[in-house]
Every structure is written in C-alpha cells, then in structure tokens.
Amino acid sequence: MRICELREKEVINTCDCKVLGCVVDIDFDLCSGQIEAIIVPGPGKVCGIFGVDSEYIIPFACIRKIGPDIILVEIQKEKFLKKI
C-alpha cells in the first residue's frame, strides 16, 4: 500500500464510533522503514471553519483494521490529541 492510498481513507475510532478525519501524514522510522504513527487533523477551532490547532498522532499499534475505504483505530481521543 502506498502513502497516497492511506490519505484517501477515513479514520474511525471504534471506542465511540466517531469519524476522526482522513490521514494527512505518517510518522515512520528512517532506519527500519516501518510506520510508527498516522497523523489525523484534530477538531476545528470554531465550528471547524477557522482551521485546526491540534492533531491526533495515532500509534500504529492502535490501528485495528485497514479496509478499502476506512481505517479502524482504538484510542482515547484525549490521550492522543496534541497541540500544533
């Protein structure tokens, strides 16, 4: 699978069945070439209109399933939400 294919998939949290968004970037280990985390933009500032000031950094171990259209993750949103 290519990175551009990951960017087309929606990320859904299985803990609360909420859509987190689409993958915008990945974090990987340069030495091994393995993906360490996927990065998804966080909620918008004011009704999602004025951009985002946070992002979800979801470790690869929290990914439960990668399907043709979606990626299922199991996270506690507050734990993985980081300010930009």
Helices and strands as residue ranges (DSSP letters): H 3-6, E 10-13, E 18-22, E 25-28, E 35-41, E 54-59, G 60-62, E 63-66, E 70-73, H 77-80, E 81-83
